[in-house]
Amino acid sequence: MPTFQAIKLILDRLVLGKTAYLQDTHGKTFCWNTRTSLLAASVEVASGNYRLIDPSLIGNDQGDKTFLVKALRDPAGVDGNDQMPFEGNINGEYATVSELQTIIQWIDSNCPE
């Protein structure tokens, strides 16, 4: 079962070199330094405010419906805001299928520490 640390490593890899950009676009408090901060993280964009992991989707096989997964997986992202990380990471890469499955499994397993 994946742990928070495994999820943090995936997310850190995806935004390598773009931390300042993330905070400029999503707010200075946007981060996933801890499990608590990731579970509380939300993104404000022109089309609305999105909590990355809605608590109602945790632990009930609905991890694939979270905005975090949709943003990382879907070409249109959430509400047409493009797949994240925007333009891929520093190497132009998006999350792999394996990384997405790890994130979904973590959410489906109640987001263990």
Order of alpha helices (4+ residues) and beta strands (2+ residues): alpha-alpha-alpha-beta-beta-alpha-alpha
